[in-house]
Amino acid sequence: MTDITLERARTALEAALRRAEKIGVRMNIAIVDAGANLKAFHRMDGAWLGSIDVAIKKARTARFFDMPTGELGKLTQPGKDLYGIEHSNGGLITFPGGVPLKDGSGAVVGAIGVSGGMVDQDHDVASAGADAL
């Protein structure tokens, strides 16, 4: 299994941080490795304490299913095949803000999770981090 290096995790984290600063939202930003273990984390001054856990869970969810959490959320609505899955794996987050991280060959090497803004802002900041790789 290919895994994200600390250097690449920092690259994604710093790109996400720059985007959060640009849009003026205080965020918690988590990077997990290929095994969904926390690799890097940044809590901006004044970011919500409750969003720490949410950011980490968004990153883990994106890695567990190798898809953006917002896409997974579409599959978890009432009447859909994955309804209720957010109660598995110690708790998943199925709204936007988690994005898989891929290497140059397209292999998933980890994921980024962001929390602290509106979900579209969280996804935007997470995507900025992912795009930096």
Residue pairs with C-beta under 8 A, 6 or more apart in sequence:
1 34
1 35
2 34
2 103
2 107
2 109
3 33
3 34
3 35
3 109
3 110
4 12
4 31
4 33
4 34
4 39
4 101
4 103
4 109
4 110
6 39
6 40
8 101
8 109
8 133
9 31
9 33
9 39
9 40
9 110
10 40
11 132
11 133
12 31
12 40
12 101
12 112
12 129
12 130
12 132
12 133
13 29
13 31
13 40
13 41
13 42
13 112
13 129
14 132
15 128
15 129
15 131
15 132
16 27
16 29
16 112
16 114
16 125
16 126
16 128
16 129
16 132
17 27
17 29
17 42
17 44
18 128
19 124
19 125
19 128
19 129
20 26
20 27
20 29
20 44
20 114
20 116
20 117
20 125
21 44
23 117
23 121
23 124
23 125
25 116
25 117
25 121
25 125
26 44
26 45
26 46
26 47
26 48
26 116
27 44
27 47
27 51
27 55
27 114
27 115
27 116
27 117
27 122
27 125
28 41
28 42
28 43
28 44
28 47
28 48
28 51
28 52
28 54
28 55
28 114
28 115
28 116
29 41
29 42
29 43
29 44
29 55
29 112
29 113
29 114
29 125
29 126
29 129
30 38
30 40
30 41
30 55
30 56
30 58
30 59
30 112
30 113
30 114
31 38
31 39
31 40
31 41
31 59
31 101
31 110
31 111
31 112
31 129
32 38
32 39
32 56
32 59
32 60
32 63
32 110
32 111
32 112
32 113
33 39
33 109
33 110
34 63
34 108
34 109
34 110
36 59
36 60
36 63
36 64
36 111
38 56
38 59
39 110
41 52
41 55
41 56
43 52
44 116
47 116
48 115
48 116
51 115
51 116
52 115
54 93
54 97
54 113
54 115
55 97
55 113
55 114
55 115
55 116
56 113
57 91
57 92
57 93
57 98
57 113
58 69
58 93
58 97
58 98
58 113
58 114
58 115
58 122
58 126
59 98
59 110
59 111
59 112
59 113
60 89
60 92
60 98
60 111
60 113
61 69
61 72
61 89
61 92
61 93
61 94
61 98
61 111
61 113
62 68
62 69
62 98
62 99
62 100
62 111
62 112
62 113
63 100
63 108
63 110
63 111
64 89
64 92
65 72
66 100
66 108
67 100
68 96
68 98
68 99
68 100
68 123
68 126
69 93
69 94
69 95
69 96
69 97
69 98
69 99
69 113
70 95
70 96
70 97
70 119
70 123
72 82
72 85
72 92
72 94
73 94
73 95
73 96
74 80
75 81
75 82
75 85
76 82
76 83
76 84
76 85
76 86
76 94
77 83
85 92
85 94
86 92
86 93
86 94
93 113
95 119
96 119
96 120
96 122
96 123
96 126
97 113
97 114
97 115
97 119
97 122
97 123
97 125
97 126
98 111
98 112
98 113
98 114
98 126
99 111
99 112
99 113
99 123
99 126
99 127
99 129
99 130
100 108
100 110
100 111
100 130
101 108
101 109
101 110
101 111
101 112
101 129
101 130
101 133
102 108
102 109
102 130
102 133
103 109
103 133
112 126
112 129
112 130
113 126
114 122
114 123
114 125
114 126
114 129
115 122
116 122
117 125
